[in-house]
Amino acid sequence: MRTLPVRVRAQQTTAGDIAARLVGHPALTRVLYPGLPGQDPQRLIGRQTEGAGSLIALNFAGGFDAGVRFTEACRLITHAVSLGGVDSLVQHPASLTHRPVEASARPAAGIVRLSIGLEHVEDLIEDILTALDAALGAPTAAEAVVLSA
């Protein structure tokens, strides 16, 4: 427990760096992170929390299919339902926890949640950018090798 504040600050810093880097990416219609400019209109950060946290939500322009392609293409980030640990995790609620819900009633099928852990920020960004290419329909590096053979 003595190292918890240090770990949380590191995760928040990394999450903020990643969120800022993803704003404007063509695969995404929106990056949701309370630490981004304009995303804390109530100014709760500082009053209710000591930071913006380590969770990021990505809204994919390609909807459900793009969210699935993204999560399947992540290599460093683990596809799992849990959030908030020391390992980075990705979750696509529409294909996991909300799958039993009728498709027309599912909220935002293109939303993916990222829980940022303690991995190196550049390693995470590389994994995310590669997965975003897959969400756009571009072949991953492994697929490109197979295609060129």
C-alpha positions as CSV (number, residue, x, y, z in Angstrom):
1,M,0.0,0.0,0.0
2,R,2.9,2.4,0.6
3,T,3.6,2.6,-3.1
4,L,0.0,3.0,-4.2
5,P,0.1,6.8,-4.6
6,V,3.3,6.6,-6.7
7,R,1.7,3.9,-8.9
8,V,-1.6,5.8,-9.3
9,R,0.2,9.0,-10.3
10,A,2.3,7.1,-12.9
11,Q,-0.8,5.5,-14.3
12,Q,-2.6,8.9,-14.5
13,T,0.4,10.5,-16.2
14,T,0.6,7.7,-18.8
15,A,-3.2,7.8,-19.4
16,G,-3.1,11.6,-20.0
17,D,-0.2,11.2,-22.4
18,I,-2.0,8.5,-24.3
19,A,-5.4,10.3,-24.4
20,A,-3.7,13.5,-25.7
21,R,-1.9,11.5,-28.4
22,L,-5.1,9.8,-29.6
23,V,-7.3,12.9,-30.0
24,G,-8.0,13.4,-33.7
25,H,-7.0,9.9,-34.8
26,P,-9.1,9.0,-37.9
27,A,-10.3,5.7,-36.4
28,L,-12.0,7.6,-33.5
29,T,-14.9,10.0,-33.2
30,R,-14.0,10.8,-29.6
31,V,-11.5,10.2,-26.9
32,L,-13.0,10.5,-23.4
33,Y,-10.7,11.2,-20.6
34,P,-11.4,13.8,-17.8
35,G,-7.9,15.1,-18.0
36,L,-8.3,16.4,-21.6
37,P,-9.1,20.0,-22.1
38,G,-12.9,20.7,-21.9
39,Q,-13.7,17.2,-20.5
40,D,-14.0,18.2,-16.8
41,P,-16.7,21.0,-17.1
42,Q,-17.7,20.6,-13.5
43,R,-14.0,21.0,-12.4
44,L,-14.2,17.9,-10.3
45,I,-10.6,17.0,-10.7
46,G,-8.9,18.6,-7.7
47,R,-12.1,18.9,-5.7
48,Q,-13.2,15.3,-5.7
49,T,-10.1,13.5,-6.9
50,E,-6.4,14.1,-7.0
51,G,-6.1,13.4,-10.7
52,A,-7.9,12.3,-13.8
53,G,-7.5,8.6,-13.3
54,S,-6.2,5.9,-15.6
55,L,-9.4,5.0,-17.6
56,I,-9.8,6.2,-21.2
57,A,-12.9,5.5,-23.4
58,L,-12.5,5.5,-27.2
59,N,-15.5,5.9,-29.5
60,F,-14.8,4.2,-32.8
61,A,-16.1,5.6,-36.1
62,G,-16.5,2.1,-37.4
63,G,-18.8,1.1,-34.5
64,F,-19.0,-2.5,-33.2
65,D,-16.7,-4.1,-35.8
66,A,-13.9,-1.5,-35.4
67,G,-14.1,-2.0,-31.6
68,V,-13.7,-5.7,-32.0
69,R,-10.8,-5.4,-34.5
70,F,-9.1,-3.0,-32.1
71,T,-9.3,-5.2,-29.1
72,E,-8.2,-8.3,-31.0
73,A,-5.2,-6.4,-32.4
74,C,-3.8,-5.3,-29.0
75,R,-0.8,-7.3,-28.1
76,L,0.7,-5.7,-25.0
77,I,-2.7,-4.6,-23.6
78,T,-4.7,-7.6,-22.4
79,H,-8.3,-8.0,-23.5
80,A,-10.2,-8.5,-20.1
81,V,-13.3,-7.4,-18.2
82,S,-11.5,-6.1,-15.1
83,L,-10.3,-2.5,-14.9
84,G,-8.0,-0.5,-12.6
85,G,-5.0,-2.8,-12.0
86,V,-1.3,-2.5,-12.7
87,D,-1.5,-4.2,-16.1
88,S,-3.1,-2.3,-19.0
89,L,-6.4,-3.8,-20.1
90,V,-8.8,-3.2,-22.9
91,Q,-12.5,-4.0,-22.8
92,H,-15.1,-3.7,-25.6
93,P,-18.4,-3.8,-23.5
94,A,-20.7,-4.4,-26.5
95,S,-18.9,-7.7,-27.2
96,L,-18.3,-8.8,-23.6
97,T,-20.4,-7.6,-20.7
98,H,-23.2,-6.1,-22.8
99,R,-23.4,-8.9,-25.4
100,P,-26.6,-10.5,-24.0
101,V,-28.4,-7.2,-24.4
102,E,-30.3,-6.8,-27.7
103,A,-28.1,-5.0,-30.2
104,S,-30.6,-2.1,-30.6
105,A,-30.5,-1.5,-26.8
106,R,-26.8,-1.7,-26.4
107,P,-25.2,1.7,-25.6
108,A,-22.6,2.8,-28.0
109,A,-21.4,-0.4,-29.6
110,G,-18.2,1.4,-30.8
111,I,-17.0,2.3,-27.3
112,V,-13.8,0.6,-26.0
113,R,-12.4,1.2,-22.5
114,L,-8.7,1.3,-21.8
115,S,-7.4,0.8,-18.2
116,I,-3.9,2.0,-18.3
117,G,-1.3,0.2,-16.1
118,L,2.3,0.6,-15.4
119,E,3.9,-0.4,-18.7
120,H,6.2,2.1,-20.5
121,V,4.1,4.8,-22.2
122,E,5.8,4.5,-25.6
123,D,5.2,0.7,-25.6
124,L,1.5,1.3,-24.9
125,I,1.2,4.0,-27.5
126,E,2.8,1.7,-30.1
127,D,0.4,-1.1,-29.3
128,I,-2.6,1.2,-29.4
129,L,-1.6,2.9,-32.7
130,T,-1.1,-0.5,-34.3
131,A,-4.5,-1.7,-33.0
132,L,-6.1,1.5,-34.3
133,D,-4.7,0.7,-37.8
134,A,-6.4,-2.7,-37.5
135,A,-9.6,-0.9,-36.5
136,L,-9.4,1.1,-39.8
137,G,-9.0,-2.2,-41.7
138,A,-5.2,-2.0,-42.3
139,P,-3.4,-5.3,-41.8
140,T,-1.4,-5.8,-38.7
141,A,2.4,-6.3,-39.0
142,A,1.9,-10.1,-38.6
143,E,-0.8,-10.1,-41.2
144,A,1.4,-8.0,-43.6
145,V,4.1,-10.7,-43.3
146,V,1.7,-13.4,-44.2
147,L,0.2,-11.4,-47.1
148,S,3.7,-10.7,-48.5
149,A,4.7,-14.3,-48.4
